[in-house]
């Protein structure tokens, strides 16, 4: 069954050929179970492991995808992967990009985003009361109750 044409090179893509390889089948299955945003960012992130001269083998891509998804919950992982992708794109434009060889950079980004995660809004805040919602967000972001405002050493 001819699926469509490749948007880049315009060659035909056959669904039967894509699923001939077991790792390719498993990778497609894994990606179809994700929501659109997570799947898209995951594919882009996995692409950061591919060198310019070689394609990424399906079994390697599958392993990378599984390992990546095991690192964190989906909302935090999505944000961290997007940050890594944007950072690596900037490096590509500067000409200093080397393909990733492990998930250490993503792990560091996850640690950083975990450290700055803002507490969820209280249950009593409803969407109907925008002023209360803004006040709760401001209080969560600017929790300054325990800060010593005196200047030491003066």
Secondary structure, DSSP 8 states (H G I E B T S, - for coil): -EEEE-TTT--EEEHHHHTSSHHHHHHHHHHHTS-HHHHHHHHHHHHTT--SSS---HHHHHHHHHHHHTTS-HHHHHHHHHHHHHHHHHHHHHT------SSHHHHHHHHHHHHT------TT--TT-HHHHHHHHHHHHT--TT---S-TT-
